[in-house]
Amino acid sequence: MRRIKELRLAKGLRQVDMAAHFGVGQTAIVKWESEGLYPPSRLLPEIAIYLGCTLDDLYKGEKEVV
């Protein structure tokens, strides 16, 4: 979810701070932002709130998997 990185940077947030907020390692944030891995679905609403966006904003530009 490359949008996580864009939205995080726009807010001036660091990966380490986001990781601490969600109780995950910084490596998880790196993977969410660059390796095409998605955060657990239960965290998506919280991530959207944390980044000040909607769930739709998180998915903008993502390829649809059928």
BELMOFEN-V974243 format. One line per field, one symbol per residue. ss: DSSP state (H for helix, E for strand, - for the rest). psi: psi as a letter, one per 30 degrees, with the letter a starting at -180 (. if undefined). Layout:
ss->???
psi->???
//
This chain:
ss->-HHHHHHHHH----HHHHHHHH---HHHHHHHHH------HHHHHHHHHHH---HHHHH-------
psi->iffeeeeeeffgkleeeeeeeghllfeeeeeeffggkklkfffeeeeeeefhaleeeefkfkkkk.
//
